[in-house]
Amino acid sequence: MNIIFMGTPEFSVPSLKAIAKMPEHKIVGVFTNPDQPAGRSLKLTPPPVKVCALELGLKVYQPAKLNTEENLALFQELKADLLVVVAYGKIIGDKIIKMFPDKILNVHPSLLPKYRGVAPYQWALINGETETGVTIMHIVKELDSGDIILQEKCKIEPNENASSLHDRLSIMGADLLVNALELTAQKKAPKTPQNHNEATYYKKIEKQMGEIDWTKSADDINNLIRGLNPWPSTFTCHNNNLIKIFESQFIKPDKQFETAAPGTIIRADEKLGLIVKCGTDALSLKKLQLAGKNAQTFDTFLRGYQIKAGDNFHNKTN
């Protein structure tokens, strides 16, 4: 098959590489988002898929708008049989869907119909899920609601964060995509309708979500820290200094601290830990970052920043 690949971030790269290794198929074009300003200098930076595609010697297209007559004509010119979409970042319009009926495959990092929409694996962590997975499905007009071709589950490890889960799911998705392409080429691909009554949707991850509410349970806060690591990360304040928190561990506080107010630092010791009381139970903070500094383990952080038992973390608006 002649395949057009559509993807943008690092998550898409393993899938692109996997297809490129399949001798029976040919990638006739790679569509990705335009270069974007990045860093303090706002230098135009190519997306990871573009970098990978050029290394593979593939033709790259970066239209600002996808659903145009020019791109429809380009699809025909490229003689594409199939579109593969992996975190492209643009909506596939009706005309494209009609041009490729049942020939637009999407890699989605959740066990559909749960976690439709953006950031599914992050929300799975935030919600304390113990398993997730990858779904290969057909793209239809309604968001993430097409028939399922293949699906694979995986366990979420207790201390896993969004970064490590992202990497595992991207590789799993690439492997599953290869299987789906083989079945599609043989005209043996399953088409399992989703149960739309079980569908769940979650909003886009935004920076303000990272502000910690210490009145919540230690479990809930720990899951939020895991789900927002590395971006946008969780944060709190101490003496009006903003502190980002990247890693933590659930613990039961000593009895004398059970009635301490949420946000109270009940231990600040380089050897014994930096422990903060939550609405229920407590968290041992493992990796932190003071504004303008590098992220540090708690012991290094305590050697360079004055904080003591009895102090309080507070929100940004206090």
N, C-alpha and C positions, 0 to 999 in steps of 0.2 A: 504493500500500500504506500501511496504518497501521503505523507503526514505533515500537517502544519502544527507546530508546537506553539502554545501560547502560555507564557508564564513570566514572572518578574523577580520574586525574591529568592533568597537562598533555598527556601523550601522546595522550589521548583527544580533546582539544579540536578539532584540525583535522578529524577524522572527523565530529564533531557538526556543525560549521559546514558541512561539505561536504554532508551530508544535508539540512540546513536550507535549502540553496540549490536543492534539487531540487523543482521545482514539482509534479511528478507524485506525490510522496510526502508524507505528513504525519507528523510526529513527535507522537505522542499522549501521550507521557510520557517523562521522563528519570529514570532510576534511578541514584543515586550514593551513595557512602558518607556516613555522618553527619559533621557538622562535627567537627574534631579540635582539641585544644589545640596551639598552636604558639608558638614564640618563648620568650623568657625570662619573659614575663608569662603564658604558657600561655593566651592568649586564644583562645576558640573561633573557628576559621577555616574558612570553607567550602572544599570542594575546588574545583579549577579548573573542572571540568565544571559544577558548580552555578552558579558565577559566570557562565559562558558561557551556560548554559541560561536563566537569568533575564534576561540581556541580550537574548536572542532571543525572550523572551516565552513560554517553554515551561514547562509544569507539571513541577515537580521533586518526586521522592519519595526519601526517605532512610531506608529501613528498616534497623534494626540487624540483622535477620535477613531473608534473602530467601525461603527455601523454606518459606513458611507458607501456610496455607489462605487467609488474608486477601489475600496477594499474588496467589495463583492467581485468586481472585475478581476482584481488581483488573485483572488482565490481560484477563479476559473483559469486564469493564465498559468498559475502554478500547477494546475491539474491535480488538485488535492482530492484525495479520497476520504480523508478523515481529519478531524481536528482533535487535538489533545489539549485540554485546559488544566493547568495546575497553578492556582493562585495568581492568575493573570492580573486581576485588579480592575477589569472593565466588564461591563454587562454584555453578554452575547445577545444581540438583538434578534427580533422575529425573522427578519429576512435571512440572516445567517443560519438560524435554526431550520428554516424551510429549505435552504440550499443543501443542508447536510442532515436529512432526517435519520435519526438513530445513528448518526455518525459523528457525534460530538461527545467525547469521553472526558469526564472530569474526575480528578483525584481530590477527595474531600477528607480531611483528617478528623472524622468522627464516625460513630456508629449511627448513621442515618436510620430513621428520621430524627433522632435526637441531635441537638446542637447544629441545626442549620444556621447558615450565616457566617459572620466573620469570627475569628479567634476561637474556634471551637475547642481546641485543646487547652487553651488558657482558661476558658470557662469551666472545663471539666475539672481542672485542678482547683480553681476557686471554689467550686461546689463540692469538693471533697470526693469526687468519683474515684473508684478503685480500678476501673477499667475504661479503656477507650479503644480506638482503632482507626481503620481507614476504610473508606467506601469508594469504589469505582462505579460511577453512575453515568447515565445519559443526561445531557443538559436539555431542559425544557424551559418554557417561558417562566414558570413559577420557580422561585428561588430554592435550589437544592432539593427539588421534589421529583426528579426524574427516576425512572426505573433503575434498580440496582443490578449491576453486572456481577461484581464480586465484593466481598466484605471480609475483613480480618480483624479479630480482636487482639488486644494486648493489655497486660496488667500495668497499672500505674504504680510505680514503686513508692513507698511511704515518704521518702525524702526527695522525690523527683521534682524538678522545677520545669518551667516552661521551656527553657533552653535545651535541656537534655531530652525532654519529651518531643520537642520540635524535631530534633535530629533523628530520633528513633522513628518517628512517624514519616519523615520525609523519605527515609530509606525503605521502610515498609511499603509506602505508597508506590515507590518506583518498582519494587519487585512485583507488587500486585498488578500494576499497570502493564508490565510485560506479559503477565498471564492473560490479562483482559484483551490485549492486542492480539495475542495468538488465537484466542477463542473467537474474536471478532473476524480475523482473517479467514478462519475456518467456518465462519457463519454458525458457530456453536455457542455464542455468548448468551448467557441467561438474561432474562428481563424480569426481575422481580419487583412488582409495584410496592411502593412504600405505604405504610399505614399512616396516613396523614393525621389521624386522630392522636397519634403519639408524638407528633412533631413538637420540638421546642426551638425557640429562637432567643438569642441573646444579643445585646447591643454591642457596638464597637468599644474596644478597650480605650479608655481615655486617662490622661495623666491624673486628674483629680480623684480617680478611683483609688489611687495609691495611698491616700491619707488614712492612717490607721485610727480606728475607733477602739480605744482600749477597753470600752465597756463590753465589747463582744467577747465571745469565748476564745480561749487560747487556740482551739482547733480551727475556728473560723479565721482568725488572724493569721495563723500559720499557713493555712490554705491560700489566703490572699497573697502572702509573701511569696509562696511557691509559684502561684499563677502569674504574678507580675515580675518575676525575675527572668530575664534581665531588664525588660522594658514593660511599662514605664518605671517600675520598681515602687515599693511602698516607702512611706516616709512618715516621720513624726518630728516633734520639736522638743528641745531641751534648752531652757533659758533663751528662747527665741533663736536658737541655732537649728537649722534644718538638718536632720540626719536621715539618710536613706538606710533601709534595712533589706538585705538580700537573702539572708539565711537565718533560720531559727529552729528551735526544737521544743516540742511540747514537754512540759514537766508538771508534776504535782508540787505545789508550794508547801513549805513547812507549815505546821498548824498555826504557828503564831502569826503567819502572814495571810491566813485565809480571809480575814476581814479587811485587809489593806485595800485602799481605794484603787480602782483600775488606773493603770498608768504609773503606779508607784514602783520605783526601782527598789527591789528588795535585796539585791546583792550586786556589788560592783567590785569584783576581785579578779585579778589577772589569772589566777589559777582556778578559782571556783566558778567563775562565769559572771556574765552580765544578765541578770534575771529581772523580768518585769511582770508585775501582777496584771492579769486580764480580768474581764468580767467574771469568768470562771477559770480556775487554774492559772498557769503562768507560762511564759515563754523564756527560754534561754536564747539570747541573741548571739548568733555565731559570726555574722559578717555584716559590717556596717560601713558607712561612708559619710564623712562630714563634707559639707558643701565646699568645693574647691580642692578636695583631697582625693586620693585614691581609695578604693574600697580596701578594708583591712579586717583581719580576724579580730575577735573581741579583745584578746589580750593585748595586741598591738594598739588597738584603738584606745584602750584604757590607759596605756602608758603615755599617750599623747593628748588625751582630752580629760578635763576635770569633770568627773561625774561620780556621785557617791550614793550609797544606800539611803533611802529616804527622799531622794529627789523624785521629780515627776516628769514624765513625758506628757506633752499636751499637743493639741492640734494647732494648725497654722494660724487660725483666726484668734486664738487666745492672746 
